[in-house]
Amino acid sequence: MHLHILGICGTFMGGLAKIARERGHVVTGCDAQVYPPMSDQLRNLGIQLHEGYDAAQLETYKADLYVVGNAMTRGMPVVEEMLNRGLPYCSGPQWLSEHVLQDKWVLPVAGTHGKSTTASMLAWILAHAGLNPGFLIGGIARNFNMSALATDSPFFVIEADEYDTAFFDKRSKFVWYRPRTAILNNLELDHADIFPDLAAIEKQFHHLVRIVPANGLLVVNGEEAALGRVLERGCWTSVERFGDGQAWSAGPLRADGAFDVRLHGEMQGTVRWELMGEHNRRNALAALAAARHAGVPVARGIEALSLFQGVKRRMEVRGVVNGITVYDDFAHHPTAFATTIAGLRQRVGAQRIVAVFEPRSNTMKLGTMQGALAKSLEAADLVYCHAAHLGWDPAKALAPLSSRAAIYHDIEPMVEALSQVLRSGDHVLVMSNGGFGGIHAKLLQRLGAAHRDAAD
């Protein structure tokens, strides 16, 4: 078939495009304001991209089926023309469910935070064990150097997003995924543009729980009260919990990032890796539990995790100039800010951490989380906020940080200000779920120029 994907450069739809191409379909797509790494991945696959959402593309790409991403809305010319002509369409999750996930042992990873990293860990454990899993992850897993893969294996790992499916299907995406071994990593308020409160998200997670078969498994964070409430609504599947005091637990995090793994109190082995933070320790426990259900011995899973390289844009070092390290991280929620900074702090000790962030997600733009913002950033030494196009006052939200916080509405002045204050030994943590105007490269370039000028 010829599939034309509307909104092709989103992490989910881009991965779906790759899988469809690998299964022999002709794939084209449209999007606007695309940025790496997804745009690079699609072009490397030879997938033709159309810029924009005009109706004329329906004549250019006369597809057999139009796969509609959840960023598409009524009023977009291509959507209106598709509907007016009565052209065949479906959502991305529906297409995946009907054409890829049939007869698969699906291992979805759900939760507010850590989905991409945990799904990457799980896929890598299965691959290391020789199970050759397919996967679709919302990031580029470094062990695979790709976000999605179609294989003949019965196993398929998928990042299970709770965001709605499409403008015509307001259920969470993950209800389409045919789960057998499901990870519920954590749960708090997010996506405030579509969920009025936490209870509404808990209801969607219960819909996921409802479709896990009795011979499946739920791997659940036992420290999350919200997930406890989800299971109290009804559960028909065996549950294994992870976290402090749970069936799956971890020993203290050592200075080098290593930690012991215990199952029902019995030592299973030690994970030795380069990843930072307590949150990744819990992610690892979840991945080990899910892999064990799929037949991978715990010792083999621990061995795989010691070779795990992480995910692009998750604490990815973008460059080091004159002793100043610049990181890129996908964090876009106060809880993620706090855990990411804490992980880096454990690694760098008393060296300065300079947090640079933009409130870019719909939830952050709405100001839903502004009350938690200052506290989530308090462990950083300096905080720089790019505050363009907000409907709330970031100065007020960051006031508890006093002179440690600075707010800019344009990137170039922010880069210049950073170049003046940074010094050797500093760690610049850039946090955004978007391209952030290429600030990483701009800052590294400016720091390099300043270093050359000083040398001259």
Order of alpha helices (4+ residues) and beta strands (2+ residues): beta-alpha-beta-alpha-beta-alpha-beta-alpha-beta-alpha-beta-alpha-beta-beta-beta-beta-beta-beta-alpha-beta-alpha-beta-beta-beta-beta-alpha-alpha-beta-beta-alpha-beta-alpha-alpha-beta-alpha-beta-alpha-beta-alpha
